[in-house]
């Protein structure tokens, strides 16, 4: 049996790659010997591939343009790239028994980016007549008419299941596609199986993990106010780090690997107050992860994690590590609600560093409900078995 997954395996934000690696591991546990291949929707073929040089500047320039022009610019550049790599997709799909589209928040219309990529994937799937299922995908309520038309090209394939990772995504899908068949079902994010995929941590940690995300990225993709950052940018993270240390915690600063996040982490570490804490060893900085496994190792060894990045929270939760999610995109709200942790969401843009630090301490004291945790992970494993049945 051959399965091909369309996702973001080699994204510089290696949290995206965790989705692919955990899915592959879960599939092979259920069906040993399966030939599992992944296609990176952005054309990357390995970790470290850079498809958009100086991405921060590119996003800044796009932000200055009217939405309609941004979409045309993005589509033009993407179609040129997709023309080059489409033959490779045909080759991989020629003898596939099942194609999986997802997971991740790929049904989001940010300047027609994912819309264009998924439409091209649908064309190749249709040409090769491959049974197809959407799996553990997130859906944003932001589709333009053009974006909706591109996404709905998937309905021209042999689409056998639509598996979405939370109830908000199900509602957004139905609102924007109508009530097409197949009816969407809930399939949990495979990142919840990280502990099964990567194994136990090297050591039990006593540090709070603070995930640093570049404010420019948060604001560009946000569908709501960005919790905590306000007008202060990186200052919020520095203030939160100091508040956590003041509350008696040891701290580990880390990022998910994207170039903008690496730069932000470096800037924070160089701030005088933070560098002083690094010198006295109350704060450590993790090396930016180059692979999904490296990120999982960081998260598994934390005592608690606070992050805007959703897969930092998902992987930490997989390991039973208490998480506090910082809101910016409603996918964070949806994930925390789906694991009964809405009380540990910081939704206010104006939330102060001391308030967040206190909430992190409370989350650490409360721990993770073992009954809910076991149920959630069992549902994630069952979702893989359910979606594999689409090849029968």
C-alpha positions as semicolon CSV with decimal commas, in nm:
position;residue;x (nm);y (nm);z (nm)
1;X;0,000;0,000;0,000
2;X;0,125;0,348;-0,088
3;X;0,005;0,664;0,085
4;X;0,104;1,014;-0,022
5;X;0,048;1,310;0,211
6;X;0,028;1,673;0,103
7;X;0,147;1,889;0,391
8;X;0,431;2,109;0,513
9;X;0,689;1,850;0,615
10;X;0,992;2,071;0,554
11;X;0,856;2,401;0,674
12;X;1,112;2,618;0,857
13;X;0,852;2,625;1,134
14;X;0,931;2,264;1,225
15;X;0,608;2,238;1,421
16;X;0,444;2,182;1,082
17;X;0,680;1,894;1,014
18;X;0,570;1,728;1,338
19;X;0,229;1,672;1,176
20;X;0,379;1,467;0,893
21;X;0,618;1,269;1,111
22;X;0,354;1,180;1,370
23;X;0,109;1,083;1,097
24;X;0,366;0,861;0,927
25;X;0,452;0,694;1,258
26;X;0,085;0,631;1,339
27;X;0,017;0,489;0,993
28;X;0,313;0,251;1,013
29;X;0,203;0,130;1,357
30;X;-0,135;0,038;1,208
31;X;-0,009;-0,089;0,874
32;X;0,358;-0,192;0,891
33;X;0,524;-0,189;0,552
34;X;0,317;0,094;0,404
35;X;0,509;0,311;0,158
36;X;0,442;0,656;0,310
37;X;0,555;0,953;0,102
38;X;0,515;1,323;0,180
39;X;0,482;1,614;-0,061
40;X;0,563;1,959;0,076
41;X;0,304;2,195;-0,069
42;X;0,565;2,472;-0,084
43;X;0,806;2,267;-0,296
44;X;1,067;2,207;-0,027
45;X;1,251;1,875;-0,038
46;X;1,451;1,890;0,286
47;X;1,494;2,075;0,612
48;X;1,664;2,407;0,560
49;X;1,525;2,467;0,210
50;X;1,444;2,836;0,167
51;X;1,172;2,907;-0,089
52;X;1,124;3,278;-0,011
53;X;1,452;3,461;0,063
54;X;1,415;3,739;0,321
55;X;1,058;3,636;0,398
56;X;1,015;3,905;0,664
57;X;1,076;4,177;0,405
58;X;0,848;4,003;0,154
59;X;0,564;3,995;0,407
60;X;0,623;4,359;0,492
61;X;0,601;4,460;0,127
62;X;0,289;4,249;0,076
63;X;0,134;4,421;0,376
64;X;0,164;4,756;0,198
65;X;-0,031;4,633;-0,107
66;X;-0,410;4,625;-0,151
67;X;-0,554;4,277;-0,091
68;X;-0,649;4,215;-0,455
69;X;-0,300;4,300;-0,576
70;X;-0,138;4,088;-0,301
71;X;-0,338;3,788;-0,416
72;X;-0,233;3,832;-0,779
73;X;0,133;3,870;-0,683
74;X;0,127;3,559;-0,463
75;X;-0,059;3,351;-0,723
76;X;0,184;3,449;-0,995
77;X;0,490;3,351;-0,794
78;X;0,334;3,030;-0,667
79;X;0,215;2,912;-1,007
80;X;0,564;2,959;-1,149
81;X;0,702;2,743;-0,866
82;X;0,425;2,484;-0,899
83;X;0,483;2,453;-1,274
84;X;0,838;2,338;-1,195
85;X;0,747;2,080;-0,932
86;X;0,417;1,945;-1,067
87;X;0,590;1,666;-1,267
88;X;0,737;1,533;-0,940
89;X;0,389;1,524;-0,787
90;X;0,256;1,323;-1,083
91;X;0,541;1,077;-1,043
92;X;0,475;1,022;-0,671
93;X;0,100;0,984;-0,719
94;X;0,107;0,754;-1,022
95;X;0,076;0,434;-0,816
96;X;-0,069;0,572;-0,490
97;X;-0,355;0,396;-0,313
98;X;-0,455;0,698;-0,104
99;X;-0,368;1,066;-0,082
100;X;-0,408;1,264;0,238
101;X;-0,440;1,643;0,226
102;X;-0,338;1,790;0,562
103;X;-0,311;1,848;0,847
104;X;-0,236;2,198;0,960
105;X;-0,427;2,522;0,909
106;X;-0,405;2,481;0,533
107;X;-0,761;2,587;0,450
108;X;-0,683;2,950;0,520
109;X;-0,695;3,217;0,251
110;X;-0,392;3,434;0,320
111;X;-0,345;3,612;-0,015
112;X;-0,452;3,294;-0,202
113;X;-0,140;3,110;-0,080
114;X;-0,280;2,774;0,030
115;X;-0,575;2,811;-0,206
116;X;-0,340;2,808;-0,505
117;X;-0,131;2,517;-0,376
118;X;-0,430;2,299;-0,289
119;X;-0,600;2,372;-0,621
120;X;-0,287;2,251;-0,801
121;X;-0,274;1,941;-0,580
122;X;-0,638;1,872;-0,671
123;X;-0,551;1,892;-1,041
124;X;-0,276;1,631;-1,001
125;X;-0,494;1,406;-0,783
126;X;-0,772;1,421;-1,039
127;X;-0,537;1,340;-1,327
128;X;-0,406;1,032;-1,144
129;X;-0,748;0,925;-1,013
130;X;-0,616;0,877;-0,659
131;X;-0,865;0,821;-0,373
132;X;-0,832;1,131;-0,156
133;X;-0,910;1,231;0,201
134;X;-0,864;1,557;0,386
135;X;-0,708;1,475;0,721
136;X;-0,677;1,671;1,046
137;X;-0,689;2,005;0,864
138;X;-0,778;2,340;1,012
139;X;-1,018;2,579;0,837
140;X;-1,024;2,957;0,875
141;X;-1,337;3,164;0,818
142;X;-1,156;3,396;0,577
143;X;-1,209;3,264;0,225
144;X;-1,240;3,515;-0,057
145;X;-1,465;3,416;-0,352
146;X;-1,154;3,334;-0,556
147;X;-1,001;3,139;-0,268
148;X;-1,320;2,941;-0,213
149;X;-1,332;2,844;-0,581
150;X;-0,973;2,720;-0,567
151;X;-1,026;2,519;-0,248
152;X;-1,340;2,361;-0,391
153;X;-1,138;2,207;-0,675
154;X;-1,088;1,924;-0,425
155;X;-1,449;1,823;-0,486
156;X;-1,352;1,728;-0,842
157;X;-1,122;1,455;-0,708
158;X;-1,222;1,113;-0,574
159;X;-1,278;1,278;-0,235
160;X;-1,381;1,011;0,013
161;X;-1,359;1,192;0,349
162;X;-1,321;1,539;0,493
163;X;-1,149;1,510;0,831
164;X;-1,110;1,837;1,022
165;X;-0,932;1,885;1,350
166;X;-1,187;2,084;1,554
167;X;-1,551;2,186;1,560
168;X;-1,479;2,546;1,459
169;X;-1,312;2,414;1,143
170;X;-1,614;2,196;1,068
171;X;-1,844;2,499;1,096
172;X;-1,614;2,716;0,882
173;X;-1,594;2,442;0,618
174;X;-1,970;2,404;0,595
175;X;-2,027;2,779;0,590
176;X;-1,785;2,829;0,301
177;X;-1,842;2,517;0,090
178;X;-2,211;2,458;0,149
179;X;-2,324;2,109;0,239
180;X;-2,126;1,912;-0,016
181;X;-2,066;1,541;0,036
182;X;-1,874;1,397;0,213
183;X;-1,993;1,536;0,545
184;X;-1,695;1,656;0,751
185;X;-1,586;1,448;1,049
186;X;-1,357;1,530;1,340
187;X;-1,004;1,392;1,309
188;X;-0,765;1,513;1,576
189;X;-0,428;1,665;1,498
190;X;-0,161;1,394;1,467
191;X;0,079;1,614;1,664
192;X;-0,106;1,482;1,968
193;X;0,078;1,156;1,904
194;X;0,421;1,319;1,939
195;X;0,505;1,131;2,260
196;X;0,429;0,804;2,080
197;X;0,630;0,910;1,775
198;X;0,942;1,056;1,937
199;X;0,951;0,864;2,264
200;X;1,014;0,986;2,619
201;X;1,226;1,294;2,693
202;X;1,595;1,258;2,767
203;X;1,537;1,411;3,108
204;X;1,255;1,543;3,322
205;X;1,275;1,922;3,322
206;X;1,197;2,185;3,583
207;X;1,197;2,482;3,343
208;X;0,905;2,677;3,201
209;X;0,931;2,682;2,822
210;X;0,856;3,023;2,668
211;X;0,810;3,002;2,292
212;X;0,925;3,316;2,111
213;X;0,732;3,408;1,797
214;X;0,809;3,713;1,586
215;X;0,531;3,973;1,631
216;X;0,543;4,048;1,257
217;X;0,437;3,691;1,179
218;X;0,166;3,692;1,443
219;X;0,015;4,016;1,319
220;X;0,030;3,918;0,951
221;X;-0,163;3,595;1,004
222;X;-0,378;3,691;1,305
223;X;-0,756;3,682;1,286
224;X;-0,788;3,864;1,620
225;X;-0,578;4,073;1,857
226;X;-0,245;3,918;1,945
227;X;-0,241;3,828;2,314
228;X;0,014;4,016;2,517
229;X;0,220;4,178;2,247
230;X;0,006;4,492;2,211
231;X;0,221;4,775;2,078
232;X;0,526;4,653;2,267
233;X;0,648;4,388;2,023
234;X;0,928;4,179;2,169
235;X;0,917;4,369;2,498
236;X;0,622;4,154;2,606
237;X;0,832;3,837;2,584
238;X;1,117;3,996;2,779
239;X;0,874;4,122;3,043
240;X;0,709;3,780;3,067
241;X;1,046;3,609;3,103
242;X;1,138;3,840;3,390
243;X;0,795;3,795;3,553
244;X;0,833;3,417;3,544
245;X;1,180;3,440;3,697
246;X;1,045;3,679;3,962
247;X;0,783;3,414;4,047
248;X;1,063;3,168;4,121
249;X;1,066;2,971;3,796
250;X;1,359;2,863;3,588
251;X;1,301;2,948;3,225
252;X;1,393;2,812;2,885
253;X;1,348;3,035;2,582
254;X;1,296;2,855;2,252
255;X;1,136;2,897;1,912
256;X;0,977;2,675;1,648
257;X;1,257;2,734;1,399
258;X;1,125;2,990;1,148
259;X;1,385;3,251;1,047
260;X;1,181;3,539;1,191
261;X;1,140;3,356;1,522
262;X;1,513;3,280;1,539
263;X;1,590;3,649;1,491
264;X;1,337;3,744;1,759
265;X;1,486;3,492;2,004
266;X;1,834;3,628;1,940
267;X;1,717;3,986;1,999
268;X;1,550;3,896;2,328
269;X;1,852;3,702;2,452
270;X;2,068;4,009;2,388
271;X;1,850;4,242;2,598
272;X;2,047;4,342;2,910
273;X;1,794;4,214;3,163
274;X;1,763;3,879;2,986
275;X;2,135;3,837;2,923
276;X;2,191;3,895;3,296
277;X;1,948;3,612;3,375
278;X;2,123;3,390;3,122
279;X;2,452;3,468;3,293
280;X;2,317;3,366;3,635
281;X;2,149;3,058;3,482
282;X;1,790;3,139;3,571
283;X;1,721;3,154;3,195
284;X;1,854;2,926;2,925
285;X;1,816;2,961;2,548
286;X;1,754;2,646;2,346
287;X;1,925;2,620;2,010
288;X;1,668;2,679;1,733
289;X;1,540;2,337;1,625
290;X;1,645;2,219;1,280
291;X;1,406;1,921;1,274
292;X;1,068;1,829;1,420
293;X;1,234;1,579;1,654
294;X;1,454;1,854;1,797
295;X;1,151;2,069;1,877
296;X;0,971;1,774;2,034
297;X;1,275;1,711;2,254
298;X;1,268;2,070;2,382
299;X;0,896;2,059;2,459
300;X;0,901;1,715;2,621
301;X;1,156;1,826;2,879
302;X;0,967;2,136;2,996
303;X;0,766;2,151;3,317
304;X;0,511;2,381;3,147
305;X;0,492;2,567;2,816
306;X;0,352;2,907;2,720
307;X;0,325;2,982;2,348
308;X;0,145;3,147;2,060
309;X;0,259;2,865;1,830
310;X;-0,013;2,603;1,838
311;X;0,208;2,301;1,773
312;X;0,428;2,397;2,065
313;X;0,113;2,359;2,274
314;X;-0,006;2,043;2,098
315;X;0,325;1,859;2,137
316;X;0,366;1,969;2,498
317;X;0,014;1,845;2,571
318;X;0,097;1,511;2,408
319;X;0,370;1,470;2,669
320;X;0,134;1,565;2,952
321;X;0,302;1,904;2,996
322;X;0,064;2,183;3,111
323;X;0,027;2,456;2,847
324;X;-0,088;2,817;2,844
325;X;-0,189;2,930;2,496
326;X;-0,148;3,290;2,386
327;X;-0,427;3,388;2,149
328;X;-0,379;3,538;1,802
329;X;-0,562;3,296;1,573
330;X;-0,884;3,122;1,669
331;X;-0,720;2,787;1,599
332;X;-0,551;2,824;1,940
333;X;-0,888;2,880;2,108
334;X;-1,026;2,576;1,924
335;X;-0,743;2,345;2,023
336;X;-0,753;2,438;2,391
337;X;-1,132;2,402;2,396
338;X;-1,101;2,057;2,236
339;X;-0,883;1,934;2,523
340;X;-1,084;2,106;2,798
341;X;-0,817;2,371;2,862
342;X;-0,999;2,692;2,769
343;X;-0,920;2,828;3,117
344;X;-0,556;2,833;3,012
345;X;-0,603;3,064;2,712
346;X;-0,477;3,422;2,726
347;X;-0,709;3,596;2,485
348;X;-0,653;3,962;2,564
349;X;-0,419;4,174;2,356
350;X;-0,356;4,385;2,664
351;X;-0,277;4,096;2,900
352;X;0,016;4,195;3,117
353;X;0,328;3,988;3,169
354;X;0,261;3,941;3,544
355;X;-0,094;3,819;3,469
356;X;0,035;3,563;3,221
357;X;0,312;3,455;3,458
358;X;0,057;3,394;3,733
359;X;-0,158;3,189;3,495
360;X;0,143;2,978;3,400
361;X;0,208;2,908;3,767
362;X;-0,154;2,808;3,816
363;X;-0,142;2,578;3,514
364;X;0,172;2,414;3,649
365;X;0,003;2,355;3,984
366;X;-0,315;2,218;3,823
367;X;-0,138;1,980;3,586
368;X;-0,311;1,790;3,305
369;X;-0,627;1,587;3,365
370;X;-0,511;1,228;3,298
371;X;-0,859;1,105;3,200
372;X;-0,908;1,377;2,938
373;X;-0,549;1,332;2,818
374;X;-0,594;0,958;2,765
375;X;-0,923;1,014;2,581
376;X;-0,776;1,279;2,351
377;X;-0,478;1,065;2,253
378;X;-0,702;0,763;2,192
379;X;-0,919;0,978;1,964
380;X;-0,608;1,090;1,772
381;X;-0,505;0,727;1,716
382;X;-0,858;0,629;1,611
383;X;-0,871;0,917;1,363
384;X;-0,577;0,767;1,174
385;X;-0,746;0,427;1,156
386;X;-1,068;0,591;1,035
387;X;-0,902;0,784;0,756
388;X;-0,701;0,484;0,637
389;X;-1,025;0,299;0,574
390;X;-1,086;0,539;0,283
391;X;-0,845;0,329;0,075
392;X;-1,057;0,015;0,114
